[in-house]
Amino acid sequence: MEEYDIVVLGTGAAGLTAAITAHECGARVSIIEKSELVGGTSAWSGGQIWIPNNRQMAELGKIDSAEAAFTYLMSMSNGLIDPVMARAFIETGPEMVAFMEQRSPVRFISVPDFPDYHPEQPGASREGGRTLECPPFPYGELGGWKDKVTVSPYWPDNYITVGETTLCQAVPQPLDMDLRQHRIDNDERGLGQALVGRLLRGCLDRGIEPVVSTRAVELVMTDGAVSGVVVETQGEHRTISTRNVILATGGFENDTQLVRSFLRGPLNISVSVPTNTGDGLRMCMRAGAMLGNMREAWWMPVVEVPTTPVGIQLFTAERTFPGSIMINRAGKRFTNEAANYNAFGAAFHVQDTGSCSFANLPCWVIFNVDFYRKYGFAGGYGDTLEGTAGIPDWLMSADTLAELSERLGIPADALEETVATWNRNVAAGHDPDFHRGASYYDRWWGDPNLRGKVEATLGAIGEGPYIAVEVKSGALGTKGGPLTDIDAQVLSVDMEPMTGLYAVGNTMASPMGMTYGGGGGTLGPAMVFAYRAGRHAATRSDRAKI
């Protein structure tokens, strides 16, 4: 029978971090992956981590403190953030970054000016620095593993960093073509590919090769403690003997029954890897774990775009540009369109108590052809359009708002009044209904040529033709799972640590509650608690170095 000190389940950023940490602390580690490819949703992501009070921001002359970050998180808690977990995350974050940089190929650089997602909250970092990312990583260094990392269908270009995009530049500057070609020629990948590539190299350097196409199906518990895990490969089951299992299997967003049972609102589309079906959650439930934060997800509005490889696109930018608004089936605006994507999800969960339905679903983003010519939509542009001729068929269009209303099945007078009210408010320079443009975050998004100004996001909707695109409720992953202590030890229904069982990343009950601190607010806590889990689990090994 196979035997290890620690078995890590999942090869996203959390699982790989836990494996490296545990090995460095003396443990013999195996890492198991359900998919034939490694990296999980981490490899599909922007690859950022949100770590307050980090060394990199201090080197940029930005002032931060653990207390400010704690104040910020707790100001958004609504009773869902455990202050003990929040302090453990904040205080351990810089330590985890230093550990990974000293012991592995992982390197972090600051995304220097990217603000927190709620910059007006007390303790927020409006001037940025808490968000870190990895520089591009040459995939040739992975040897035979370079083609075994899952690649996102949502990022069209893996040869950039977040800091090089219009998201983090005051004025968009195209990447130097020679540098870009160098990266392509040398397969130097940025974003989540850089983070996962570096972590994977760190595992391979230690002889930890992921066992792929293998699904964990059951924990073996003896006298209330972990003694093994049953895994399945091509229909064959085998038991791995271990005293410690670290669950890093992702969330449950791709399991219809679990979504229906736990989430607080509708989830129309998941944009994570399809293997996130709640395997870790089910194993913990069978073992008697206490659950937490089950209603929450990392919400993300999405649009269906039939011209893309997967027919779906994350909807982050166009709704923030001046000249677009969103409306519900009553023809009315219902939220600040420029709000961060996670907070935006709450607007989809508002109930119409009279009709027993969700008030803001279905909903649409509305703009005119002038907007389409200037900003495009989902990669398409209308710079040569004349009227509605040439607008792609999948974009609903009409010459007048009344005609558009008829096509959408909403009251024409309501939509016309909504647009008129919006235009009057734009002319006055503010949005009294939903305060779009009031936040520094709103003004960071929108038109990058107008960054910092309210005009970056407030813009009138001019004459037709008009275009409407339906927007749906999506998620990057779920946030609920077994409750843990500060070392990611899973807690039983009696709130006692379950010996040898750990949960990290989107498998654990997120210590972030319902909020999203800033860019990398998912991966930051995932790596921090994976680091703590790996370190703690290693103490239970006879070879422990700590």
N, C-alpha and C positions, 0 to 999 in steps of 0.2 A: 504493500500500500504506500502511495505517495505520502510524504510527511514534510510539513513546513512549520516554522514558528508562526508565520502570518500568511494568510491568503487574502489578497485584495481582489475584489470583484468589480471590474470596470476599469477602462483605460482612458477616461477623460482626464482633465487636469487634476481633479481631486485624487483619483486612483493612482496616477503616476507619481504625484507628490507624496502620497502616503507610502508608496513602495520605496522611493528613494530615501525618504526619511528613516523608515524602519530599518532598511539595510545599513544606512550610515550609523545607526544606533546598535548594530550588532545582530539583527535578526536575519534569519533565512527566509526569503520572501518568494512567493509565487503570485503572479497576477493573471487573472482569467478575464477573457473578453467574449461576450455573447456573439458579437458580429464577426465577420471575416476580416473586417478592417478595424483599426484602432483609432482612438481619439475622441469618440463620442461627439456630443454637441459642442464640446470645447473646441474641437478642430473646425467646426462650422462657424464659430463665433468671431467677434472682432479681436479676441485674445487679450483684452484689457483686464486688469485687476484693480480694484478700488482698495487702496491701503492708506488710510490716514497717517499723518505724521511720519512719512517715509523719508529715507535719506536723500533721495533724488530731489524732492521738492525743497528740502533744506539747502541743497547745493545750488538751487536756483534762487535762493534768497526769499523763499516763501515761508511764512510763519504758520506753524500749525502746532497743535498739542493734542494729547490723548483726551484731555478734558473737553476741548472744543468739539472733537469728533463724537464723544459720548453725548454731549448736550444736543448735538445735531440729530443723532439717531433717536434719542429719547423724545425729542420734540415731535417726532412723527410716529411714535409708537402706537398710539391709540390702545394701549394696554396689551399689545401683542409682542413686544420685544422684552425679553428677559434681560434686565440690566446686568446680571452676572455674565451672561453669554456675550452681551455687547462689549463689556469691558475686556473679556478674554480675547475677543476678536481684535479690538483696537490695540491692546497692549502686545499681542503676539504678532500682529501683522509685520512690523518692521523686522522682527526677529526671523520670521519665516523668509522674508525677502533676502536678508543677509545670509541665512543658512543655504538657501538654494543657489545664490550667486557664488558662495564660497565652495560648495560641494558638488556642483553640477554645471553643465553648459548653459543653464538658464541665466539670462541677463535681462535687466529691466532698465528702461529709459522713461522719463516722465513725458506725458502728454501735457505740455507745460501750462496751457491756459484754459483747458477744458473745465468748465465749472461743474460743481455738484449739481444734481438734478433738481434740488429745491434750494436755490442759493439765497432765498430770503429767510430761510429758517435760521434760528439761532445756532451758531457753531458751524454753519456751512462754510465751504471754501468757494467763494465766488470767483476768485482769481485762478482756480485750478491747482493742479499739482498732485492731488490724491489719486489720480488715475495713472497707472503705469502700463507699459506694453513692452514686448520684446522686439529687438531689432530683427531684421530678416535673418533666416537661418538656411544655410545651404543643405538641401535635402540629400545631396550626394554623401554627406557624412553619416546617413542612416544605412548606407550599404543596401542590403537586400530588403530592408524595411521601408525604403523611400516611397514605394508604391503601395504600402499597406496602411497608409493614413487616410481616413475618410476625408473627402473634399466637399466643401459646402456648395450646394446648388444655388445658394442665394447671393454669394459674393462673386461677382463676375471677374474679379482680378485679385489673385493672391500674392502679387508681387509689389504690394504697397504696405505701408503701415497706417494706422489710424491718424497719426500725426501728420501724414502727408496728404490727407484727403481734405476736401472743402469743409468737413466737419470741424477741423481744428486749425484752419487758416483764415485769417481775416479777409484775404482776397484769394480766390482759388489760383493756385500756381501749378501748372502741369509738371509731373515728375520729369526730371531731366531724361531725355530719350536715351542717352548713352548709359546712364545709370540703370534705367529700366531694362535696356537690352542686356546689360551685364547680369542683372538679376535673373532674367529669363534664361540666358545662356547657362548660368550656373545653378539654376533652379533654387534661387534664394527666395524663400517664401516668408511673407509677413502675416499679420493678423493671428487668428487662432492656429494657423499652420505653424507659425514660428514658435508659439508657446508649446504646442504639443510636440513638435519636432525636437525642441531642446529637452523637454522632459523625457521623451522617449529615448533620446541619446543617453541621457543620464541613467536610465534603467539598463540599457544595453551595455553601458560601460561597466555595470556591476554584474553582468551575466544574467540579468532578469529579463528574459524574453517572454512577452505576452503569449499566453496560450489562447489562440483565437477560435472562433466558431464553436465555443463551449459555453453552455448556459448553466448557471447555478440554479438548482431547483429546490434545495432543502438544506436547512441547517441541522447539524447533528448536535444535540444538547445532552449533556450527561450531568445529572445533579445540578441543573440550572446554569451550567457553564458550557461554552462552546467546546466541542471536541472534534468537530470535523464539518465538512460541507460536501453535499452530494452534487455532482455536476453531470451534465449530459452532453455528449459529443456524437452527432450523427445517430441519435436514438439509443446510444449505449450509455448506461449510467455507471459511475464509479465514485467512490468516496475518497476524499483527500483528508488525511489526518492533520489537524491543526488545533492549536489552543486559541487562535485569534482569527476572526474574520472581519475585514473592513469592507463594508458595503459602500460601493461607489457606482451603483448601477443606474443612476439617473432617476428621473421622475416617473410619473404614471400617466403622462398626458396622452399617450397613444393607446390607452386601454379605456374603451368606451364605458364599461361598467364602473370602473374606479372614478372616472371623470364625473359620471352621473351621480355617483354616491357622495362625492366629497366637495367638488368645487362650488363656489358661491354663485357662480353665474355661468352663462353659456361659453363654451369653447368650441368655435366652429372649425378652426384649423390649427393644428400644431405644426411648428416649424423646426422641430428637433429631429434627431436621428430616429428612425422608426423603431429601433430596439428598446426605446424607453417605454416599457409597458408595466412598470411597477413590480418587477421581480423582487427587488430588495424589500419593498414595502410588504409584499405578501409573505415573504419569509419572516419578517419581523412580527407581523400580525400573528402568524402561526406560533411563534415563540413566546408570545405574550407581552409584546412591547406596548408602551404608552405612546399614543400618537399626538402630534401637534401641528398647528398651522395648516391643517388639511384643506381649508377652503381657498387657499391662496395659490397664485401662479405668478410667473414672471410674464405679465401680460404684454401683448404686442398686437396692435391692429395690423391686418393684412388685407391685400387685395388679390383677386384672382387675375392673372395675366397669362392668357393662353399662348403668348408668343415666347414665354420663357421656358427653360427645360422642364421645370416642375409645375408650371402653371400658377405659381404663387410668388408674391413679392412682399417683403416687409414694408410696411407703410409708415415711414418715419419722416421723410423730407417734404414731399409735395404738400402735405397738409399744413406745413409751417410757412410756406412761401406766401408773399402778399398776392392777393387776388383769388384766393381759394377759401371756401368755408365748407363746413359739414352740416348736413341737415338730417333730421329723422323723418319718419313717415308722416308726421304732421306738417312737414315743410318748414320746420323751425330749427335754428341752431340749438345745440344742447350742451356744449362744453367749450373749453378753451382748446382750439385745434392744435395749438403749438405746445401743449403740455407734454412732458416726457411720456414715452410709450407705456411704461408700467402704470403710471398714474392714470393715463388715458383709459386703461381697461375698465376702471370703475364706472365710467360713463355708460358702458354697455350693460351694466348690471342693475341700472335703475328700473324699478318695476312700476308699471301702470296698474295700480290696484283695481281700477275699474274694469279693465279688460283682462286681468290676470296674465299680462304679457310683459315683455321687456320694452320699455318706452322708446328706447333709442335703437332698436333693431327691427327691421333693416334700417340702414343709414347709407348716405352717399356723400362723397366729396363733390363739390360743384365748382367749376371754373369756366372761363370762356376761351375762345380760340387764341386770343392775344396771350393769355397765360400759357397755353400749350406751345405757342411759338417761342416764347421766351424761356420757359423752364422745362418744357417737355413733361412727359409722364411715363413712368415705368420704362425708361430708356428710349421712348419714342419722342420725336419732335415734329412740330407742324410748321416749320419755317417757310414751306412752299404752299401752304393750304390756301384755298380760295373758298370761303364759306364752309359748308360741311363736307365738301368734296375732298376726298383724300384722308379723312379721319378714319382710323381703323374701325372695323365693324364692331369689335368688342367694346369700344368706348361708346356709350350711349350719347347721342348728340341731337340737338334740335336748334332751329333758328331763333326761337323765342323761349322765354321762361315758361309761358303757358303751355307751349307744345312739349317742353321737357317735363313739366308737371304731369301732363296727361300720360306720357310714356312711363313715368315713375309710379303713377297711380296715387299722387298726392294732391292736396288742394292747391290750385294755381294761385289763388289770391294770397294764400299763406306764404308760398315761396317768393312771390313778387314782393310782398311786404318785408320778408326776411332780408332779401337782397337790398331793398331800399334802405332799411334800417341799418344794415351793415355799412353801406356806402356813406350814409350820414355820419355814422360813428367814426369811420375812417377819416372823413373830412375834418372831424373835430379832433382827431389825433388820439382817440382812446376807445376802449371797448367796455362800456359800463355793464354789459350783460355778463361777460365771462372773463374780463380783464386780460384778454390776449395782448401780449406786448408789454404788460406791466412788469413781468419778471425778467430779470437779466438772462435767465435761461431761454426764454422765448426769443429775446433779441440776439442771442448767440446763434440760434438756428435761423431759419428763413433765408433770405437772400444774403449770401456772404459778402457781397459788395456793399451792403448797408449794415453790416454787423455793428451791434451796439445801439442802433437807432430803432425806434418803434416802427419805422417804415420797413424794417427788415421783415416784418411779419404782417403788418397792417397794410392792406392794399385794396382799392376798390375793385369791384367786379363790373367791367364795362359792358359794352353792347355784345349781342350774340354774333355768331352761333355759340351755344353753350354745351358743355360736356359734363356728364355725371358718371361716376364710377362707384359701385357698391363697395363698402368697407365692412370687413367682418372681424369678429372677435377671435384673436389668435393668442398663442403663448409660445415663449421660448422654452418653457418647461414648467413643471409644477414646483411648489415650495413646501409641500407638506410631507411628513414622514414620521419616523420614530423620534420621540423626544430624546435628547442626549444631554450629558453634562458637558463641562467645558473641555474635556478631553475626547469628546465625540463618543463616549461610551453610551450605548443604547440603554434607556431606562425602562424598567418593567412597569406594568400597570400599578405596581406598588411604589413606583418612583425610586427604585433601587437599581444601581448599575447591574447590567446583565454581563457577567464575567466573560470577557473575551469577545464581545460583540460591539462593533463600532459602525457608525453610519456617517457619511460625509457627502458634501455636494448636494445635489438635488434629491438625494435619497433621504437625507435627514430633515427634520423639521427646521426650516430655515430660521436662523437667529435674527434675520432681517424683518420678520413679521410681514406686514403688507407693503412695506416700502422698498425703495431702490435708491441707495445713497448717491450713486454717481456711476459714470462709465466704468464697467468692470465690477459692479455691485453684486453680480452673481459669482464670478470666478474668484474674487478676492476672498470672501468667506469660505468658499469651497476649498481653496488651497490652504488657508490658515488652519481650519479645523482638520484637514487631512494631515497637515504637519503635526498637529497636536495628537491626532489619533495614531500616526505611525510611531511617534516618539513614545507614547504611553504604552502601546501594544508591545513595543520592543522590550520594555522593562520586564515583561513576563517571559522573556526568552532566557535560556541558560547562558547565552552568549552576549547578553546585554552589555553595552558599553556605557550606559548611563545609570 
